[in-house]
């Protein structure tokens, strides 16, 4: 049998729907410089980034009407992704670190 090299190959577990998603992701407002996590929504094939970017953290370069331009570090290179809002989640790691630092400073 031939060896196929399609865009979604080897994505059986990666692109499975965990649960139904509401419309709250459309209410997120993104600005230039915000950090986001690439989280692919398999039910929306438009504007889907490649599976190698799943779970990566990137920085927003440009905000468009229905999409975002995100810069992602892959190894030593910076890649630019044009992705839709459905495939992006705000990054919460920095705010957690800042809150922890503030709490530690207040206790000492």
KARA-V525358 format. One line per field, one symbol per residue. psi: psi as a letter, one per 40 degrees, with the letter a starting at -180 (. if undefined). burial: + if it has 16 or more other C-alpha atoms within 10 Angstrom, else -. Layout:
psi=???
burial=???
//
This chain:
psi=iihifidfiffdddfihdiihaeddeehhiiheiiihhhhheegehfhiideeheihihhdihadeiihhhhhhbeihihhhiiddeihiheddddddddddddddd.
burial=--------------+--------------+----++++++++----+++-+-++--+++++-----++++++--------+-+++++++++-----------------
//
